[in-house]
Amino acid sequence: MKYVVVSGGVISGIGKGVLASSTGLLFKTLGLRVTSIKIDPYMNIDAGTMSPLEHGECFVLNDGGEVDLDLGNYERYLNITLTRNHNITTGKIYSHVIEKERKGDYLGKTVQVVPHITNAIQDWIERVAKIPVDASGEEPEVCIIELGGTVGDIESAPFVEALRQFQFRVGTDNFALIHVSLVPVIHGEQKTKPTQAAIKDLRSLGLTPDMIACRCSKELEGATIEKIGMFCHVGREQVIAVHDVNSTYHVPLLLKEQKMMKYLSRKLNLNDVITNPKNVERGDRLMTKWRNITTAHDQSHETVTIALVGKYTNLKDSYLSVIKALEHSSMRCHRKLRIEWVESSNLEEGAREENLANYHQAWHSVCQAHGILVPGGFGTRGTEGMIAAAKYARENKIPYLGVCLGLQIAVIEFVRNVVGIPESTSMEFDSKANEDTASVVYMPDVDQVNLGGTMRLGIHSTKFVANSEWSKLRKLYGGEEEVWERHRHRYEVNPKLIKDIEAKGLKFIGRDESGQRMEIFELPDHPFYVATQYHPEYVSKVLDPSRPFLGLVAAAAGTLDAVIEHNDLKMKAEF
């Protein structure tokens, strides 16, 4: 097993996740099997109870693990399926060690950060790195480990020490460290002092970078690269310039152009690992596909505009997987993507009195968009604005996609305005609502007290109902009878209202394994009015976009029929 650690200095949010994903992709283009691990030095067990406005999106895995959003990057770039154990947190490690201590596994010894915590971290990495994560079912050959946070923070100290020891445990020929640092531009001059200081701190902790990835707003000058190499004690080929590009999908190409893998292949003795010609050929095809789709996207001239009506729009990372699924779909449709960010509360009548300018701006964005998307969320704030957006899309034949909460609010709107129950709402919004007329109710099998990890989580089956062959979404899925998608919700459409809703024209074409829980609805005689209780964005891949998102973008671009007709939609990425 070859281990590549990606750490960061100077500031957080510098792009370690994209660099780690891109590096993993380049290993795959060599024909190697790759896995990824994310280390988060916070005390939470997982990301399930963290606010999207504080930490960004909570990403959900097949096994129901609620994890850091960077694991979504790994899955999207590498076409792999990770587990909850691929996200290591301080909370998980300390809980694991304390549990062992309570059982007496340490034989009466004083349990300390070194060696017990650091050994637990190393053992966890070695164990999880061996888990098969791709269609081959074989053990990975390369493990990319991203160390979250900033080196030097007190929270990450045990993990840095563990990785220092780990390089000797696995052997220096099997360990490489890439440190991502910031090169700011001040008055037109690229400054290297922050990077020099970051590398100095890293070395003082016992880790020596094999490569330094320098993030900068513009291309690094030759003199800057030479200076970093000299003062950070690395060769020029070990300094990688990662400047701002059109999209993050260009980063693997940028790294490849700088011959990143040439150095890492030599450092890790990859020639001893790359032995299967078929795997090498598959890696070459992957690189060709990746280059073709990114190049074609750059040459796209037409734009498709999607109004994203949400309640966490102040932090775009709250909807990272949604954004990526839209990007993947726009690339497949050969369109430039423009997202209009609409704070849902600004669409409500109350906003007209509080801030008329915001109200008009929000409705202008909705009315000018080619398609409308209402993603998931929790709580009551802004939900009436979402309902108004769903109503506008339904009545004006604007392509609409609702995800999780987006399905529930569209059902509420339909029940109020079409079925004729104006007081109908969700029991999430009003716990005292009438259970007979509420459109959305609590799932009976879900814990209503404890919040962490108690929702309907992970991958579940959705079966298309009989006589749904007309469905645009089902056609996008290639006519399948059953699809598997990831879930994260506590509420469901009220079973008592299903017959009344369907009698008025809104069809629930997808249901769960029992046939009792509504998973997909679609409105016939509409360009595209679809919603899913599951989160299709979680399984969208760069070369294999999510079908509901593809349908929204294609319908918004006026190419849905062509996309369905070409029917290359069963194509799964080969890598």
Beta strands, then each sheet from edge to edge (+ up, - down):
strand 1: 2-8
strand 2: 34-40
strand 3: 59-60
strand 4: 66-67
strand 5: 87-89
strand 6: 142-147
strand 7: 175-182
strand 8: 185-186
strand 9: 189-190
strand 10: 211-216
strand 11: 239-243
strand 12: 303-310
strand 13: 336-343
strand 14: 371-374
strand 15: 400-403
strand 16: 440-442
strand 17: 456-464
strand 18: 482-489
strand 19: 491-493
strand 20: 507-511
strand 21: 518-522
strand 22: 529-532
sheet 1: 5+ 2+ 6+ 1+ 7+ 10+ 11+
sheet 2: 3+ 4-
sheet 3: 8+ 9-
sheet 4: 13+ 12+ 14+ 15+ 22+ 21- 20+ 17- 18+
sheet 5: 16+ 19-
end
